Amino acid sequence: MSDAVRNREFRAIWIAEAQSILGDHLTTVALSIVVYGRTGSPLWAATVYALTFLPALAGGLGLSQLADRFPRKTVLVVSAVVQAVLVGAMAVPGMPLAPLCVLVVLARLAGAPANAAQNALTREVFTDDELYLRSQDLRGITSNIAMLIGLAGGGFLVTSFGASWALAIDALTFLVAALLVQLWVRQRPAAGNPDDGWFTAVRWVWGQRRLRVLLALSWLVGLAVIPEGLAAPLADQIGAPEQAVGWLLAADPVGFILGTFVLSRFVSAENRKRVMGVLATLAAAILIGFAATPNLPFALLLLMLAGAAGAYIITVGATFITWVPNDKRGGAGGVYRTGLRVAQGIGVALGGVVADLVGSATTAIALAGAAGVVLTIPVALSWARVRKADSSEKD
């Protein structure tokens, strides 16, 4: 991974992304506290929280096309500045709830083309596939660390200094990101053809069998996130203290960080492609262990192991972007990211429904693991055939 950091353009993109993610999670915590403090309504708090990611679903398919139609550096800089202005407006003390919700939606919509441009531009920066994959490992590790720091520090920052400070810091991170990209990333012409239809990349992706298999592998993550949505009832069921909810939420990303490090350090890019299906199946199978209603240490271990196996998703995403032509990477990346977010949202919702029906969080998680194994095996077999065909074409 150190070789990737030596690339000046990637270094700027990487630092810009990491500190922006930290700021975004400060904002998530701040909004939750502000809205609940004003309304006393869990529904309102949950609604505003949902607004932090729902616009990304709509923008992922539509606005991501901008990353192909305009120079990607320009998209990143303009998007960051727009988000800085919108989040800065959210930081105004006493901002009424309705305008606050509108600003949340607009800020997240503005981030959709930036995410697509960032993923596509990172692939342009590296000509070597192995080095590119290592760069994605580093992005995955730092993103999860930034998320943990943002969520852990957000509550302290808001309660100590007020929500406006947390939102102002987030606005500042976008300005820093814009400056880093402007100074250190090379300007490139727009990669796409402006005459292409708006959803040309989306239609192209669906016409590629190997990309559909990669999408299916990514959607399986929707079952793996079910424990996150059930962290509070899980802690209660296994007799863990209230503060254990935070530990349960942190276990998966910690495992993901460790798993990503091991794969990046010890497994070649080709071998990582070979074991993607196995790791996807393993990530689901580990959750079946919750059928035994584990105590807290065992539950944390299971979640960490599942998170470590789930690190396969970085190879899935990197392979997907690599197999897409440069002129379609913005729109195609939007398809990938949107599908991933939808799968996660549906997974968490289904987990809650099943837990209510069976009256047990551990049983719901174990059922998710069993369903994951059943669904993953045919996808893994399809991936093995796709990889074999791809290897034959190269030979």
C-alpha positions as CSV (number, residue, x, y, z in Angstrom):
1,M,0.0,0.0,0.0
2,S,2.9,2.3,0.6
3,D,3.7,2.3,-3.2
4,A,0.2,3.7,-3.9
5,V,0.8,6.6,-1.4
6,R,3.9,7.6,-3.3
7,N,1.6,8.6,-6.2
8,R,1.0,12.4,-5.6
9,E,-2.4,12.4,-7.3
10,F,-3.7,9.4,-5.4
11,R,-2.3,10.8,-2.2
12,A,-4.4,14.0,-2.7
13,I,-7.5,12.1,-3.5
14,W,-7.0,9.7,-0.6
15,I,-6.5,12.4,2.0
16,A,-9.4,14.4,0.7
17,E,-11.7,11.4,0.9
18,A,-10.6,10.3,4.3
19,Q,-11.1,13.6,6.1
20,S,-14.4,14.2,4.3
21,I,-15.7,10.9,5.5
22,L,-14.7,11.8,9.0
23,G,-16.6,15.1,8.7
24,D,-19.6,13.4,7.2
25,H,-20.0,11.1,10.2
26,L,-19.6,14.1,12.5
27,T,-22.6,15.5,10.7
28,T,-24.6,12.3,11.0
29,V,-24.2,12.3,14.8
30,A,-24.8,16.1,15.0
31,L,-28.0,15.9,13.0
32,S,-29.3,13.0,15.0
33,I,-28.7,14.8,18.3
34,V,-30.1,18.2,17.1
35,V,-33.3,16.8,15.6
36,Y,-34.0,14.5,18.5
37,G,-33.3,17.4,21.0
38,R,-35.7,19.7,19.2
39,T,-38.5,17.3,18.5
40,G,-38.1,14.5,21.1
41,S,-39.3,12.2,18.3
42,P,-37.3,9.1,17.4
43,L,-39.2,9.0,14.1
44,W,-38.0,12.5,13.2
45,A,-34.4,11.6,14.2
46,A,-34.6,8.4,12.1
47,T,-36.1,10.3,9.1
48,V,-33.4,12.9,9.0
49,Y,-30.8,10.2,9.4
50,A,-32.3,8.4,6.4
51,L,-32.0,11.7,4.4
52,T,-28.2,11.5,4.8
53,F,-28.1,8.5,2.5
54,L,-31.4,8.2,0.5
55,P,-30.5,11.0,-2.0
56,A,-27.3,9.1,-2.8
57,L,-29.5,6.3,-4.1
58,A,-31.3,8.5,-6.6
59,G,-28.2,10.6,-7.4
60,G,-26.1,7.4,-7.9
61,L,-27.8,6.4,-11.1
62,G,-28.5,9.9,-12.4
63,L,-25.9,12.4,-11.3
64,S,-23.0,10.0,-11.5
65,Q,-23.2,10.4,-15.3
66,L,-21.6,13.9,-14.8
67,A,-18.3,12.2,-14.0
68,D,-18.2,11.0,-17.6
69,R,-19.5,14.1,-19.3
70,F,-17.2,16.6,-17.6
71,P,-13.5,16.5,-16.5
72,R,-13.4,14.5,-13.3
73,K,-11.1,16.8,-11.5
74,T,-13.6,19.7,-12.1
75,V,-16.5,17.5,-10.9
76,L,-14.6,16.8,-7.7
77,V,-13.7,20.4,-7.0
78,V,-17.1,21.9,-7.8
79,S,-19.0,19.2,-5.9
80,A,-16.8,19.7,-2.8
81,V,-17.3,23.5,-2.9
82,V,-21.1,23.1,-3.3
83,Q,-21.2,20.6,-0.4
84,A,-19.1,23.0,1.8
85,V,-21.6,25.8,1.2
86,L,-24.6,23.6,1.9
87,V,-23.2,22.0,5.0
88,G,-22.0,25.5,6.1
89,A,-25.6,26.7,5.9
90,M,-26.7,23.8,8.0
91,A,-24.2,24.9,10.7
92,V,-26.1,28.2,11.2
93,P,-27.4,28.1,14.8
94,G,-31.2,27.7,15.0
95,M,-31.7,26.6,11.4
96,P,-35.4,25.6,11.2
97,L,-36.0,21.9,10.7
98,A,-37.6,22.0,7.2
99,P,-34.8,24.0,5.6
100,L,-32.3,21.8,7.4
101,C,-33.8,18.7,5.8
102,V,-33.7,20.3,2.4
103,L,-30.0,21.2,2.9
104,V,-29.3,17.6,3.9
105,V,-30.9,16.3,0.7
106,L,-29.1,18.8,-1.5
107,A,-25.7,18.2,0.1
108,R,-26.0,14.4,-0.4
109,L,-27.1,14.9,-4.0
110,A,-24.1,17.1,-4.6
111,G,-21.9,14.2,-3.4
112,A,-23.2,11.7,-5.9
113,P,-21.2,12.9,-8.9
114,A,-18.1,13.4,-6.7
115,N,-18.2,9.7,-5.6
116,A,-18.4,8.6,-9.2
117,A,-15.6,10.9,-10.3
118,Q,-13.4,9.9,-7.4
119,N,-13.7,6.1,-8.2
120,A,-13.2,6.6,-11.9
121,L,-10.3,9.1,-11.5
122,T,-8.4,6.7,-9.1
123,R,-8.5,4.0,-11.8
124,E,-7.0,6.6,-14.3
125,V,-4.2,7.5,-11.9
126,F,-2.8,3.9,-11.8
127,T,-1.9,2.0,-15.0
128,D,-0.9,-1.1,-13.0
129,D,-3.8,-3.3,-11.8
130,E,-2.0,-4.7,-8.8
131,L,-1.0,-1.2,-7.6
132,Y,-4.6,0.0,-8.2
133,L,-6.0,-2.7,-6.0
134,R,-3.6,-1.8,-3.2
135,S,-4.8,1.8,-3.5
136,Q,-8.4,0.5,-3.0
137,D,-7.3,-1.4,0.1
138,L,-5.9,1.7,1.6
139,R,-9.1,3.6,0.8
140,G,-11.1,0.9,2.4
141,I,-9.0,0.9,5.6
142,T,-8.9,4.6,6.0
143,S,-12.6,5.0,5.2
144,N,-13.5,2.6,8.0
145,I,-11.1,4.2,10.4
146,A,-12.4,7.7,9.6
147,M,-16.0,6.3,10.1
148,L,-15.1,4.9,13.5
149,I,-13.4,8.2,14.6
150,G,-16.2,10.3,13.3
151,L,-19.0,8.3,15.0
152,A,-17.0,8.0,18.3
153,G,-15.9,11.6,18.3
154,G,-19.1,13.1,17.0
155,G,-21.0,12.6,20.2
156,F,-18.2,14.1,22.3
157,L,-17.8,17.1,20.0
158,V,-21.5,17.8,19.8
159,T,-22.2,17.5,23.6
160,S,-19.0,19.5,24.4
161,F,-19.1,22.3,21.8
162,G,-22.5,22.1,20.1
163,A,-23.7,20.7,16.8
164,S,-22.9,23.8,14.8
165,W,-19.2,23.2,15.4
166,A,-19.4,19.7,14.1
167,L,-21.3,20.8,11.0
168,A,-18.8,23.7,10.5
169,I,-15.9,21.2,10.7
170,D,-17.6,19.0,8.1
171,A,-18.0,22.1,5.8
172,L,-14.3,22.8,6.3
173,T,-13.3,19.3,5.3
174,F,-15.0,19.8,1.9
175,L,-13.0,23.0,1.3
176,V,-9.8,21.2,2.2
177,A,-10.7,18.4,-0.2
178,A,-11.4,20.9,-3.0
179,L,-8.0,22.6,-2.4
180,L,-6.1,19.3,-2.3
181,V,-7.6,18.1,-5.6
182,Q,-7.2,21.5,-7.3
183,L,-3.5,21.7,-6.3
184,W,-2.3,18.1,-6.8
185,V,-4.5,16.3,-9.3
186,R,-3.8,16.7,-13.0
187,Q,-6.5,18.0,-15.2
188,R,-7.8,15.5,-17.8
189,P,-10.4,16.0,-20.5
190,A,-13.9,14.5,-20.1
191,A,-13.7,10.8,-20.7
192,G,-17.2,10.2,-22.0
193,N,-18.9,11.1,-25.2
194,P,-21.4,14.0,-24.7
195,D,-23.6,12.6,-27.4
196,D,-24.2,9.4,-25.5
197,G,-27.6,8.9,-23.9
198,W,-27.9,9.8,-20.2
199,F,-28.1,6.2,-19.1
200,T,-25.9,4.6,-21.7
201,A,-23.4,3.4,-19.0
202,V,-26.3,1.8,-17.0
203,R,-27.6,-0.1,-20.0
204,W,-24.1,-1.1,-21.0
205,V,-23.4,-2.6,-17.5
206,W,-26.6,-4.6,-17.5
207,G,-25.5,-6.1,-20.9
208,Q,-22.3,-7.5,-19.5
209,R,-22.7,-10.9,-17.8
210,R,-19.4,-10.7,-15.9
211,L,-20.4,-7.3,-14.5
212,R,-23.8,-8.6,-13.4
213,V,-22.1,-11.4,-11.5
214,L,-19.8,-8.8,-9.7
215,L,-22.9,-6.7,-8.9
216,A,-24.6,-9.8,-7.4
217,L,-21.5,-10.4,-5.2
218,S,-21.7,-6.9,-4.0
219,W,-25.4,-7.1,-3.2
220,L,-24.7,-10.0,-0.8
221,V,-23.3,-7.5,1.6
222,G,-26.9,-6.5,2.3
223,L,-27.2,-9.6,4.4
224,A,-23.9,-9.1,6.2
225,V,-25.0,-5.7,7.5
226,I,-28.1,-7.0,9.3
227,P,-26.3,-7.3,12.7
228,E,-25.6,-3.6,12.6
229,G,-29.3,-2.8,12.4
230,L,-29.9,-5.2,15.3
231,A,-27.1,-4.1,17.6
232,A,-29.3,-2.7,20.3
233,P,-31.7,-5.6,20.6
234,L,-28.7,-8.0,20.2
235,A,-26.9,-6.5,23.2
236,D,-30.1,-6.7,25.3
237,Q,-30.7,-10.3,24.3
238,I,-27.2,-11.6,25.2
239,G,-27.2,-9.7,28.5
240,A,-24.5,-7.2,27.5
241,P,-24.3,-3.7,29.0
242,E,-25.8,-0.7,27.1
243,Q,-22.3,0.5,26.1
244,A,-21.8,-2.8,24.3
245,V,-24.0,-1.5,21.5
246,G,-21.1,0.6,20.3
247,W,-18.7,-2.3,20.6
248,L,-21.0,-4.5,18.5
249,L,-21.3,-1.7,15.8
250,A,-17.5,-1.3,15.8
251,A,-16.6,-5.0,15.6
252,D,-17.5,-5.5,11.9
253,P,-15.5,-2.5,10.6
254,V,-12.5,-3.4,12.8
255,G,-12.6,-6.9,11.3
256,F,-12.9,-5.4,7.8
257,I,-9.8,-3.3,8.4
258,L,-7.8,-6.3,9.6
259,G,-9.1,-8.5,6.7
260,T,-8.2,-5.9,4.2
261,F,-4.7,-5.5,5.6
262,V,-4.1,-9.3,5.5
263,L,-5.4,-9.6,1.9
264,S,-3.4,-6.6,0.7
265,R,-0.2,-7.7,2.5
266,F,-0.2,-11.4,1.7
267,V,-2.5,-12.2,-1.2
268,S,-1.8,-11.3,-4.9
269,A,-4.5,-9.6,-7.0
270,E,-5.1,-12.7,-9.0
271,N,-5.5,-15.0,-6.0
272,R,-7.9,-12.5,-4.4
273,K,-10.1,-12.8,-7.4
274,R,-9.9,-16.5,-7.1
275,V,-11.1,-16.6,-3.5
276,M,-13.8,-13.9,-3.7
277,G,-16.6,-16.4,-3.9
278,V,-15.2,-18.4,-1.0
279,L,-14.9,-15.3,1.2
280,A,-18.4,-14.1,0.4
281,T,-19.8,-17.5,1.4
282,L,-17.6,-17.5,4.6
283,A,-18.8,-14.0,5.6
284,A,-22.4,-15.3,5.6
285,A,-21.7,-18.7,7.1
286,I,-20.0,-17.1,10.2
287,L,-23.2,-15.4,11.1
288,I,-24.9,-18.8,11.5
289,G,-22.9,-19.0,14.8
290,F,-25.5,-16.6,16.3
291,A,-27.9,-19.5,16.5
292,A,-26.0,-20.5,19.6
293,T,-27.0,-17.2,21.3
294,P,-23.3,-16.3,22.0
295,N,-22.1,-14.2,24.9
296,L,-20.6,-10.8,24.3
297,P,-17.0,-11.8,23.6
298,F,-18.1,-14.6,21.2
299,A,-20.5,-12.3,19.5
300,L,-17.8,-9.7,19.0
301,L,-15.5,-12.4,17.6
302,L,-18.1,-13.6,15.1
303,L,-18.7,-10.1,13.9
304,M,-15.0,-9.4,13.5
305,L,-14.5,-12.6,11.6
306,A,-17.5,-11.8,9.3
307,G,-16.1,-8.3,8.7
308,A,-12.7,-9.7,7.9
309,A,-14.1,-12.1,5.3
310,G,-16.3,-9.3,4.0
311,A,-13.1,-7.5,2.9
312,Y,-13.6,-9.4,-0.4
313,I,-15.8,-6.5,-1.4
314,I,-12.8,-4.3,-2.2
315,T,-11.6,-6.7,-4.8
316,V,-15.1,-6.9,-6.2
317,G,-15.3,-3.1,-6.6
318,A,-11.8,-2.8,-8.0
319,T,-12.4,-5.5,-10.6
320,F,-15.7,-4.0,-11.6
321,I,-14.2,-0.5,-12.2
322,T,-11.2,-2.1,-14.1
323,W,-13.5,-4.0,-16.4
324,V,-15.5,-0.9,-17.4
325,P,-14.2,1.3,-20.2
326,N,-12.9,4.6,-19.0
327,D,-15.6,6.6,-20.8
328,K,-18.3,4.8,-18.9
329,R,-16.7,4.5,-15.4
330,G,-18.6,7.4,-13.8
331,G,-22.0,6.1,-14.7
332,A,-21.1,2.4,-14.2
333,G,-19.6,3.3,-10.8
334,G,-23.0,4.9,-9.9
335,V,-24.7,1.7,-10.7
336,Y,-22.4,-0.3,-8.5
337,R,-22.5,2.2,-5.5
338,T,-26.3,2.5,-5.7
339,G,-26.9,-1.2,-5.8
340,L,-24.6,-1.6,-2.8
341,R,-26.5,1.0,-0.8
342,V,-29.9,-0.3,-1.7
343,A,-28.9,-3.8,-0.7
344,Q,-27.6,-2.6,2.6
345,G,-30.8,-0.6,3.3
346,I,-33.1,-3.5,2.3
347,G,-31.0,-5.9,4.4
348,V,-31.2,-3.8,7.6
349,A,-35.0,-3.4,7.1
350,L,-35.5,-7.1,6.5
351,G,-33.4,-8.0,9.5
352,G,-35.7,-5.8,11.7
353,V,-38.8,-7.4,10.3
354,V,-37.5,-10.9,10.8
355,A,-36.3,-10.1,14.3
356,D,-39.8,-8.9,15.2
357,L,-41.5,-11.9,13.7
358,V,-39.3,-14.5,15.5
359,G,-38.8,-12.4,18.6
360,S,-35.0,-12.9,18.6
361,A,-32.1,-10.8,17.2
362,T,-29.7,-13.7,17.3
363,T,-32.1,-16.0,15.4
364,A,-32.6,-13.3,12.8
365,I,-28.9,-12.9,12.3
366,A,-28.4,-16.6,12.1
367,L,-31.2,-16.9,9.5
368,A,-29.5,-14.1,7.5
369,G,-26.3,-16.1,7.6
370,A,-28.1,-19.2,6.3
371,A,-29.9,-17.3,3.6
372,G,-26.6,-15.7,2.7
373,V,-24.9,-19.1,2.2
374,V,-27.8,-20.4,0.1
375,L,-27.7,-17.3,-2.1
376,T,-23.9,-16.9,-2.3
377,I,-23.0,-20.4,-3.5
378,P,-24.6,-20.1,-7.0
379,V,-23.2,-16.6,-7.4
380,A,-19.7,-17.9,-6.3
381,L,-20.0,-20.7,-8.9
382,S,-21.0,-18.1,-11.6
383,W,-18.0,-16.0,-10.6
384,A,-15.7,-19.0,-11.0
385,R,-16.9,-19.6,-14.5
386,V,-16.6,-15.9,-15.3
387,R,-13.0,-15.8,-14.0
388,K,-12.1,-18.9,-15.9
389,A,-13.5,-17.4,-19.1
390,D,-11.6,-14.1,-18.5
391,S,-8.3,-16.0,-17.9
392,S,-8.9,-18.0,-21.2
393,E,-9.4,-14.8,-23.2
394,K,-6.1,-13.4,-21.8
395,D,-4.3,-16.6,-22.8
